[in-house]
Amino acid sequence: MLASLSADDAEWAAAERPLAALRAVSTAQVRAAVRACAELGVPVVPRGAGTGLSGGANATEGCLVLDLSRMDRVLEIDAENLVAVVQPGVVNDDLKKAVAEHGLWYPPDPASAPWSTIGGNVATNAGGLCCLKYGVTRDYVLGLKAVVGGPAGEYGTAVRLGRRTTKGVSGYDLASLFVGSEGTLGVVTEVTLRLRPARRDVPHTVVGAFDSLVAAGEAVALCTRRGLAPAALELLDRACLEAVEEWKHLGLEPEAAALLLARLDAPGQAGTEEAEAVARAFAESGARWAERSTDAVEAEALFEARRLAYPALERLGPVLTEDVCVPRSAVPAMLARTEETGRRHGVRIATIAHAGDGNLHPLLITPPGDEAARRAAQAAFEELLAQAVALGGTVTGEHGVGLLKRGGMRAELGPEVCAMQEAVKRTLDPLGLFNPGKVVGAPGS
Amino acid sequence: MLASLSADDAEWAAAERPLAALRAVSTAQVRAAVRACAELGVPVVPRGAGTGLSGGANATEGCLVLDLSRMDRVLEIDAENLVAVVQPGVVNDDLKKAVAEHGLWYPPDPASAPWSTIGGNVATNAGGLCCLKYGVTRDYVLGLKAVVGGPAGEYGTAVRLGRRTTKGVSGYDLASLFVGSEGTLGVVTEVTLRLRPARRDVPHTVVGAFDSLVAAGEAVALCTRRGLAPAALELLDRACLEAVEEWKHLGLEPEAAALLLARLDAPGQAGTEEAEAVARAFAESGARWAERSTDAVEAEALFEARRLAYPALERLGPVLTEDVCVPRSAVPAMLARTEETGRRHGVRIATIAHAGDGNLHPLLITPPGDEAARRAAQAAFEELLAQAVALGGTVTGEHGVGLLKRGGMRAELGPEVCAMQEAVKRTLDPLGLFNPGKVVGAPGS
């Protein structure tokens, strides 16, 4: 039991032995646990569903694992104000379903949405497919309740950060500071979220097959230049297509170098026109073929294939997941460097990308039990982080720093900004109680 | 000269005597000035155009006023990546014009856009009309260059916070922390902004006249319930209409208790349908009349009247500007309490509101030179802050805390969260050099 709560889905991130685990059911329990841990000097490692990909929820030696997955109630859906208040253990898709009954929509849609929790989404500032048009988790967090220590009072104090209104600038934006902080500043026990009205029309899907990654990258750039605003613009390279096809036989055209999938949701006729414009942009960029799917079942199958890519690749061996994000115009260059890096290190790399956002997930696959291959993959992993930074990008678009990207983050931000980050951590968590070693911790610590 | 640089547009916020002013032209100058001020113990008060309404740019005794209005270059417009990089002194409307030449759009549109600078907009997290649909300044700030002190190194160190990519979660979101911090954490000398493609269609305008503020508030609620998403939804009460009409004779229907102005920009036929749906919602909520303006000149005149409201009221005497924001559903209650408060204190209050956001600007007008009226207005001002908080709102939606809302902010956030705010300030500015006394300073200090 303890072992299953000691790690998230990150390959090769170190998980140590917890002292105990607590499945909290209330803020009061979290408060009492944090207070007791502070007295005993026991670190607190919060976790949700454990679907993280950076080791952010991995146990540290002698810690209390604070499992929040049972705090899974939607406390309020306020349709008048387009607001929902939820506990951190609510699963993303469950929230979507609950608000849909009120004609509302919670947009952030990480690929883990069927399993991952809002608390985990907040911890990593999760993105997904439709953040291209609709923003990431931080754009939907109005306020938080968090159990903290330090300047607010003794460890175990509960505070409300942020607000419930659509606008507000009353003091520093501590709610945004907590979003993406991976449990290192306190334990989030309630989240106030902004909602949108549900979309009226079924979105359009456009698919294009390309003979080269560069041509696919150019199609993405052309869409941007023409002011087209897809709700999603996803890329799967040949290695992904082959893995899905081997497994599911969907007839996906695995001989293409890359598939682009676009989803367009402008209302009414404007949506049709936008879909046609995207199909044209694909064709003009040299697509083997590009078409607007007029069949909702077929369109859903295409996005299903995208969702299947990760599990399809996991069948082939442990997968080390990159999450770099580069300026959109650098997508072709990053794709080229990824191919070259894989070749040079002898590592099989398949790439899924939120191409419209410049957010690429090169997936490094290693044969199980092959230590040399594992070392090669880790070398390639670090090199890809450095390449993203060199292209003006970041080491993590939406998965978080956790344990695996601490070195990359330091290289990206530089010593001055890292010193600011560490100072903020020390100030808000002077005992170093909350998820120690993650995000701002020294690599290898 | 020094006197003109010692205060912003906030009525009755205390401005003290600066030691000197510097019109900086480069980050290097700002760095040198901050370094020298740290050595000499001279506080640094940054300012842009001085259009602030909370006293955030007011001089403190013996400070250096650091005027950034000459750092007014648009450094880069990157159409491939929908990004602009600007100096802080660029005027909001000038940026809009510059990016429009590339088919791009920078949405945040505070009423001060013809004069206010991006640096000031960042300092207060400025909103405006179209943030209802398109978000506030923070939603457009990807990254910042700032001159800081403390953990990053000696005072005068320049750091880059945030990023240039659309997504990123590499460490705590210090860029968002600086947005809305009113120059209290460092001096922003460069801003990297997200842009959008320009809108293709001319937006539709719908206007409705109401016999009561409550009916107007219900019309706003009905639009929300029906999932309508105006790009702007503004309210002017009778006192505003009268003041504009007395001055400009626009034929505005000053006998109505309130006018609602909506702007709809869904593309193509969807925009027409949305405009008609809003007009219907107005009518069903009891509007005396409601219609979709089919005449672009007339529509522009209506929004011009909204922009004229503030100067029209200033003709009548000093104006003390509220900026409360409440949950949308509380707009009718807040309007009713505003009227009642004005009556009870004998203060003339006119209200402009970003009604769709719940962001209300009750404007308290006092006859010039009347000390008793001034005291009554200040009492009413503080009472309205408390009422907004009691309704689940905030004391400032988009103008910032500055000097005038420090007491209100403390009441809103409570001592624990204020202690966190102060700890963050002490950590990032241990000398208390940057704009001391603003935001987190004790009221009356």
Interface residues (C-beta under 8 A of the other chain):
Chain A: D78 A79 E80 N81 L82 V83 G103 T124 N125 G127 C131 L132 G135 V136 R138 D139 V148 G150 P151 A152 G153 T157 V159 R160 L161 R163 R164 T165 T166 K167 G168 V169 S170 G171 Y172 D173 L174 S176 L177 V179 G180 S181 L185 R196 P197 A198 R200 A221 T224 R225 G227 L228 A229 A266 P267 G268 Q269 A270 E273 C325 V326 P327 R328 S329 H354 D357 G358 N359 G392 G393 T394 V395 T396 G397 E398 H399 G400 V401 K405 G408 M409 E412 L413 G414 E416 V417 C418 A419 M420 Q421 E422 A423 V424 K425 R426 T427 L428 V439 V440
Chain B: D78 A79 E80 N81 L82 V83 G103 T124 N125 G127 C131 L132 G135 V136 R138 D139 V148 G150 P151 A152 G153 T157 V159 R160 L161 R163 R164 T165 T166 K167 G168 V169 S170 G171 Y172 D173 L174 S176 L177 V179 G180 S181 L185 R196 P197 A198 R200 A221 T224 R225 G227 L228 A229 A266 P267 G268 Q269 A270 E273 C325 V326 P327 R328 S329 H354 D357 G358 N359 G392 G393 T394 V395 T396 G397 E398 H399 G400 V401 K405 G408 M409 E412 L413 G414 E416 V417 C418 A419 M420 Q421 E422 A423 V424 K425 R426 T427 L428 V439 V440
